[in-house]
Amino acid sequence: MISLDSQKRQKIFDELERLHQRDFCFSSGHILGSMCTVPHPIAQKAYLQFLETNLGDPALCPGTKEIESRFIGFISKLLHAPKTSVGQIVSGGTEGNITAMWIAKQLSGKKEIILPQSAHFSFQKIASLMDMKLIEIPLKKEYVMDVAQLKKKISKRTAAVVGLAGSTELGTIDPIPQLSEICNDEHVFFHVDAAFGGFVIPFLKELHYTVPDFDFKLKGVTTISIDSHKMGYAAIPLGTLMIRKKQWLESISVESPYISIEKQAGILGTRSGAPVAAAYAVARYLGYKGYRNMVQSCMEVTQYAEQRITELGLALVMKPTMNVIGVKLKKPELVVKKLSEQGWQLNKVKRLSCIRLVLMPHITKQIIDEFIPVLQKTCEEVGEI
Ligand SMILES: Cc1ncc(COP(=O)(O)O)c(C=O)c1O
């Protein structure tokens, strides 16, 4: 056991605390623009319990490996993944997208990715990292991918098509069933980026919202990425890439001579079991029913915020599909800056000239009541209303 010099220890923790005081925290309720949230209390406890585990060398921690398998089982069931499928734990949406495009490139030997204009900026990294070319499809007036345009762009150079199930900017869902059908007919890899929507759409369906199918029930869907550190209520960093066919993992595997397994798949080597244990603990604690209640309450807060914002005379970019609201503004950057000076963190979407609110589980109606007068005063000052 390492014994710690108590004075030295205190000094370090004082320094850490001083710096941490400068951070915004989710529990303050003032982060209104993030797709992450305060981890569920059970996630926090489980995370600490697994700090020293390394899933990169699984023979060292067979118990944690089993937790990972059980967690992937939970995600598989949520997404109706077939028996042939496999789950790859990733650090989040970016790594999920990179891994999916890596597989698509390896399987097809091609380099073009067709994606909606609303795709996450991680695809820019993919293009640069893997020397791939992005072909952007314009959006229709409902802010979803234009299927007719997509059809025209599929060619013998296409490595993959990407559809969004919960866009970063507005939480929109592309017409995944039609995209799936086209990709199935054309034998093209079809990745669904459900980093945000993966933990929302299945429950919206149960709550009788009209949302399209987006998962493996559609036979053209080849991979889905879904993040636990977004609407999965777990700790950063954790996402899962579900892959329709287990053997596709081979295409992104290398021999790993110094560790306990013959081959290692994916990008990371050493990786912590802590976020996996945390995500599994939340999944076990909440179950599908708990997630449904969480989504229901986020949607209630969304509808409340929508009503309060429009009462100010501000217009929304569109009727929210899920718990994301875009508010049209003439000077979104200035409004975001002024709100930040008053302690509220929101994001601007320059492309759509709007600010974006994400109604995560840490946002309540009381917080909206606190925020609205601040938004009103700010918008009056800058001449938005
Ligand atoms: C749809 C979508 N995909 C991918 C990402 C990237 O996720 P991460 O920041 O966890 O890497 C995000 C992030 O907000 C997202 O909204």
The ligand as an SDF file (V2000), in Angstrom:
LIG
                    3D

 16 16  0  0  0  0  0  0  0  0999 V2000
  -25.3730   12.0300  -33.7350 C   0  0  0  0  0  0  0  0  0  0  0  0
  -24.0230   12.1040  -33.0910 C   0  0  0  0  0  0  0  0  0  0  0  0
  -23.0450   11.2950  -33.5160 N   0  0  0  0  0  0  0  0  0  0  0  0
  -21.8160   11.3170  -32.9940 C   0  0  0  0  0  0  0  0  0  0  0  0
  -21.5120   12.1870  -31.9630 C   0  0  0  0  0  0  0  0  0  0  0  0
  -20.1260   12.1870  -31.3710 C   0  0  0  0  0  0  0  0  0  0  0  0
  -20.1840   11.6670  -30.0870 O   0  0  0  0  0  0  0  0  0  0  0  0
  -18.9660   11.8070  -29.0590 P   0  0  0  0  0  0  0  0  0  0  0  0
  -18.8190   13.2700  -28.8140 O   0  0  0  0  0  0  0  0  0  0  0  0
  -19.4370   11.0280  -27.8950 O   0  0  0  0  0  0  0  0  0  0  0  0
  -17.7690   11.2120  -29.6870 O   0  0  0  0  0  0  0  0  0  0  0  0
  -22.4970   13.0500  -31.4780 C   0  0  0  0  0  0  0  0  0  0  0  0
  -22.1990   14.0020  -30.4230 C   0  0  0  0  0  0  0  0  0  0  0  0
  -22.9830   14.7980  -29.9980 O   0  0  0  0  0  0  0  0  0  0  0  0
  -23.7930   13.0030  -32.0470 C   0  0  0  0  0  0  0  0  0  0  0  0
  -24.7710   13.8180  -31.6500 O   0  0  0  0  0  0  0  0  0  0  0  0
  1  2  1  0
  2  3  1  0
  2 15  2  0
  3  4  2  0
  4  5  1  0
  5  6  1  0
  5 12  2  0
  6  7  1  0
  7  8  1  0
  8  9  2  0
  8 10  1  0
  8 11  1  0
 12 13  1  0
 12 15  1  0
 13 14  2  0
 15 16  1  0
M  END
$$$$
